[in-house]
Amino acid sequence: MTQVVLYGVGSPILVDVEESLFRAGISIVAGLKNFAGESFLSESVKVITPDAFDNGILELPFIVPLFTPGHRWQAATEARALGFSRPYGLIDPTVTVPRSLAMEPGGYINAGCSLGAQSHFGPFVFINRGVSIGHHAIFNKFVSVGPGAVVAGGVRIGMGAMIGAGAVILPEISIGDNAVVGAGAVVTRDVPAHSLVVGNPAKIIKENIAGYKGITVNSAGQ
């Protein structure tokens, strides 16, 4: 049986990741608590801290169960600094997966998603429940997509961008690095990097933002 470590236990979305692992027959050896605060890990799973684990843990694959792109980027960077080197890509067994799909290490695709052929998911991408993705879509590293979003064919989403719940992105649109698409937005034209768009049709309401929740994702440490 495959065994993994969860790096970061302070996000409620952790419970969905646990369910996906259970359905996939993957065992959680431990959850690593990297910040003070509540743990959302099941009581049956051991919680450890960065100063209290053995080197055997470092040899296991790890998953970062955090939705916010910047938080996931920070945690993945921390994990690598500690010596973790095997990010694990997880697709929930309920997902409709085409024969032709590229998924790089560290990503997570939640239950009930439909994935288009020839799509590409970069490192540490997070696709939440019930997302529909068209063919030839490209998701750069640390992209997050909220529940029920529709990403049409040929869409390109830049590093660290966040797509809100229920948003719709029309075919061939490009979303820039660290851009934010608000929940329910309908995106009919390209979105520049570090921009916030909302509405139907989506319009820019803020420019030069750092990123979702004020955190810029970059390539440092990755």
C-alpha positions in Angstrom: 0.0 0.0 0.0 1.2 3.5 -0.9 2.0 5.7 2.2 2.1 9.5 2.3 2.7 12.3 4.7 0.4 15.4 4.7 2.4 18.6 5.1 0.1 21.1 6.8 -2.9 20.1 8.8 -4.6 23.5 9.5 -7.0 23.8 6.5 -10.5 22.5 6.5 -10.0 21.2 2.9 -7.8 18.5 4.5 -10.9 16.4 5.1 -11.5 16.1 1.4 -7.9 15.1 0.7 -8.2 12.4 3.4 -11.4 11.1 1.7 -9.7 11.0 -1.7 -6.7 9.1 -0.2 -9.1 6.6 1.5 -10.9 6.0 -1.8 -7.6 5.5 -3.5 -6.4 3.0 -0.9 -3.5 5.2 0.2 -2.4 5.3 3.8 -1.6 8.5 5.7 1.5 7.9 7.9 1.3 11.3 9.6 0.3 14.9 9.3 3.0 17.5 9.8 1.8 20.5 11.8 3.9 23.5 10.5 1.9 26.2 12.3 0.2 26.7 15.7 -3.5 26.3 15.6 -6.3 23.8 15.0 -5.6 20.5 13.2 -8.2 19.1 10.8 -6.6 15.7 10.6 -8.6 12.7 11.7 -7.9 11.7 15.3 -6.6 8.3 14.2 -3.7 9.8 12.2 -0.5 10.9 14.1 0.4 14.6 14.1 4.1 15.5 14.1 6.0 18.7 14.1 9.1 19.7 12.1 11.4 19.3 15.2 10.1 15.8 16.1 10.3 13.3 13.3 12.8 10.8 12.1 14.5 10.7 8.8 12.3 7.8 7.6 9.4 10.3 7.2 11.5 12.3 4.8 11.7 9.4 2.4 7.9 9.2 2.0 5.9 11.0 -0.7 4.2 14.2 0.6 1.0 16.1 -0.2 0.3 19.7 0.7 -3.5 19.9 1.5 -3.9 23.7 1.3 -6.2 25.5 -1.2 -4.7 29.0 -1.2 -1.9 29.1 -3.8 0.5 31.2 -1.7 0.0 29.0 1.4 0.6 25.9 -0.7 3.7 27.4 -2.2 5.1 28.4 1.2 4.4 25.0 2.6 5.9 23.1 -0.3 9.0 25.3 -0.1 9.3 24.6 3.7 8.9 20.8 3.0 11.7 20.8 0.5 13.9 22.8 2.9 13.3 20.1 5.6 14.4 17.4 3.2 11.1 16.1 1.7 11.8 15.4 -2.0 8.8 13.3 -3.3 5.7 15.5 -3.9 2.8 13.2 -4.6 0.1 13.8 -7.2 -3.4 12.6 -6.2 -6.4 12.3 -8.5 -9.6 11.2 -6.7 -10.9 7.9 -8.0 -14.2 9.4 -8.9 -12.7 11.8 -11.4 -13.2 11.3 -15.2 -9.7 11.0 -16.5 -8.8 10.9 -20.2 -6.1 8.6 -21.6 -4.0 11.6 -22.5 -3.3 13.7 -19.5 -0.1 15.2 -18.0 0.0 15.8 -14.2 3.2 16.9 -12.6 4.0 16.0 -8.9 2.3 17.5 -6.0 -1.1 18.3 -7.5 -4.5 17.3 -6.2 -7.8 16.9 -8.2 -10.8 16.5 -5.9 -13.9 14.3 -6.4 -16.4 14.7 -9.2 -14.2 16.6 -11.7 -14.2 16.0 -15.5 -10.9 16.4 -17.2 -10.4 17.1 -20.9 -8.0 15.2 -23.1 -4.4 16.6 -23.6 -4.7 18.9 -20.5 -1.6 19.7 -18.5 -1.5 20.2 -14.7 1.7 21.7 -13.4 3.3 21.0 -10.0 1.1 21.5 -6.9 -2.1 22.5 -8.8 -5.2 22.2 -6.7 -8.5 21.5 -8.5 -11.5 21.4 -6.2 -14.8 19.5 -6.3 -16.9 19.2 -9.5 -14.7 21.3 -11.8 -15.2 20.8 -15.5 -12.1 21.2 -17.7 -11.9 21.2 -21.5 -9.3 19.7 -23.8 -5.8 21.2 -24.1 -6.2 23.3 -21.0 -2.9 24.3 -19.3 -2.5 24.9 -15.5 0.8 26.3 -14.4 2.3 25.5 -11.0 0.3 26.3 -7.8 -2.9 27.2 -9.6 -6.1 26.8 -7.5 -9.6 26.3 -9.0 -12.6 26.5 -6.8 -15.6 24.1 -6.7 -17.9 23.9 -9.7 -15.8 26.1 -12.0 -15.8 25.6 -15.8 -12.5 25.9 -17.6 -13.1 25.6 -21.4 -10.7 24.1 -24.0 -7.4 25.7 -24.7 -7.4 27.9 -21.6 -4.0 28.8 -20.1 -3.8 29.7 -16.4 -0.6 31.2 -15.0 1.4 30.4 -11.9 -0.3 31.0 -8.6 -3.6 32.1 -10.1 -6.8 31.5 -8.3 -10.1 30.7 -10.0 -13.2 31.2 -7.7 -16.0 28.8 -7.2 -18.5 28.6 -10.1 -16.4 30.8 -12.4 -16.6 30.2 -16.2 -13.6 30.7 -18.4 -14.3 30.7 -22.1 -12.2 28.9 -24.7 -8.6 30.0 -25.5 -8.5 32.6 -22.7 -5.2 33.2 -20.9 -5.1 34.0 -17.1 -1.9 35.7 -16.0 0.4 34.7 -13.1 -1.1 35.4 -9.6 -4.3 36.7 -11.1 -7.6 36.2 -9.2 -10.9 35.4 -10.9 -13.8 36.0 -8.5 -16.5 33.5 -7.7 -19.2 33.2 -10.4 -17.3 35.4 -12.9 -17.6 34.8 -16.6 -14.2 35.4 -18.3 -14.5 36.4 -21.9 -11.1 38.0 -22.5 -7.5 37.5 -21.3 -6.8 38.5 -17.6 -3.4 40.2 -17.0 -1.1 39.0 -14.3 -1.7 40.3 -10.8 -5.2 41.4 -11.6 -8.5 40.8 -9.9 -11.6 40.3 -12.1 -15.2 39.8 -11.1 -18.7 39.8 -12.7 -20.4 38.8 -16.0 -18.7 39.6 -18.2 -15.6 39.7 -15.9 -14.0 43.1 -15.5 -10.8 44.2 -13.8 -11.5 45.9 -10.5 -8.0 45.8 -9.1 -4.5 45.8 -10.7 -1.1 45.1 -9.4 -2.3 42.8 -6.6 0.2 40.5 -5.0 -2.0 37.5 -5.5 -4.8 35.7 -3.8 -4.9 36.6 -0.1 -2.0 39.0 -0.7 0.7 36.4 -1.4 2.8 36.3 -4.6 3.8 32.8 -5.8 7.1 32.7 -7.6 9.6 30.1 -8.6 11.9 30.5 -5.7 12.6 27.3 -3.9 10.8 25.1 -6.4 
